[in-house]
Amino acid sequence: MSHHEARLIEEIRKLAAEFLGRAAGPRSLLTVTDCLLSKNKRHATILLSVLPDSEERAALAFAKRQTSELVNFIRTHLRAGHLPRLTFALDEGEKHRQKIDKLLQL
């Protein structure tokens, strides 16, 4: 991964976290855990962690509804010629890590 790609990923992750933190309501804790960039740099997947687990579907639907506003927010704060197409997904790796942590505490 080039320095430019790493910087783009980090900026998208940071700006998505800032935007969703402001836009999300108090029903759940929505955290941006990572951003994955496709090899051709045309698509970026923003990974989310949601607490409580029962609010995951609602939080993911909320994030998807906010995509166009997020794109506008990122474009105003990021100087990039091309912004990848953004999608959202739940961070299953983070869920597994939390389960392992809980098991190790027993």
C-alpha positions as a printed Julia matrix, in Angstrom:
106×3 Matrix{Float64}:
   0.0     0.0    0.0
   1.36    3.37  -0.99
   1.6     6.35   1.33
  -1.13    8.1   -0.7
  -3.53    5.15  -0.31
  -2.85    4.87   3.44
  -3.47    8.6    3.88
  -6.7     8.45   1.85
  -7.99    5.5    3.91
  -7.18    7.21   7.2
  -8.8    10.49   6.13
 -11.98    8.75   4.97
 -12.13    6.78   8.24
 -11.58    9.89  10.34
 -14.09   12.05   8.46
 -16.72    9.28   8.41
 -16.32    8.89  12.18
 -16.7    12.63  12.7
 -19.76   12.87  10.43
 -21.57    9.81  11.81
 -20.76   10.86  15.38
 -22.59   14.13  14.79
 -25.47   12.65  12.78
 -26.2     9.54  14.86
 -28.83    9.62  17.55
 -28.57    8.45  21.15
 -30.12    4.98  20.58
 -26.77    3.32  19.91
 -23.03    3.85  19.92
 -21.86    3.83  16.32
 -18.09    3.57  15.83
 -16.11    3.61  12.59
 -13.46    0.93  13.08
 -11.75    0.81   9.69
 -11.9     1.66   6.01
 -11.0    -0.82   3.28
  -9.97    0.41  -0.17
 -10.37   -1.79  -3.24
  -7.32   -2.54  -5.38
  -8.54   -0.28  -8.17
  -9.27    2.5   -5.62
 -12.83    2.93  -6.91
 -14.62    1.52  -3.84
 -14.15    2.03  -0.13
 -15.95    0.05   2.56
 -16.38    1.75   5.91
 -16.53   -0.8    8.72
 -18.8    -0.07  11.68
 -19.14   -1.38  15.2
 -22.47   -0.87  16.97
 -23.47   -1.16  20.61
 -25.84   -2.6   21.63
 -25.86   -5.46  19.13
 -29.65   -5.25  18.87
 -29.27   -1.88  17.08
 -26.88   -3.12  14.36
 -29.44   -3.32  11.55
 -30.91    0.09  12.35
 -27.46    1.69  12.6
 -26.3     0.14   9.32
 -29.5     1.31   7.58
 -28.98    4.79   9.04
 -25.39    4.92   7.78
 -26.46    3.82   4.3
 -29.14    6.54   4.21
 -26.47    9.11   5.11
 -24.09    8.12   2.29
 -24.74   11.09   0.0
 -24.43   13.58   2.88
 -21.22   11.84   3.99
 -19.78   12.09   0.48
 -20.52   15.84   0.44
 -18.96   16.22   3.9
 -15.81   14.35   2.85
 -15.5    16.34  -0.38
 -15.59   19.63   1.54
 -12.91   18.47   4.0
 -10.63   16.36   1.81
  -8.58   17.52  -1.11
  -8.68   14.45  -3.32
  -9.2    14.33  -7.05
 -11.26   11.17  -6.95
 -13.33    9.97  -4.04
 -14.08    6.23  -4.07
 -17.68    5.0   -3.96
 -18.51    4.51  -0.3
 -20.35    1.54   1.21
 -20.87    0.42   4.8
 -20.53   -2.96   6.48
 -20.5    -4.25  10.02
 -17.02   -5.04  11.36
 -17.34   -8.75  12.11
 -13.66   -8.93  13.07
 -14.25   -6.49  15.89
 -17.2    -8.55  17.13
 -15.02  -11.66  17.19
 -12.27   -9.8   19.05
 -14.75   -8.67  21.69
 -16.01  -12.25  22.14
 -12.45  -13.5   22.61
 -11.75  -10.74  25.16
 -14.89  -11.71  27.06
 -13.9   -15.39  27.08
 -10.38  -14.58  28.27
 -11.78  -12.64  31.23
 -13.55  -15.77  32.57
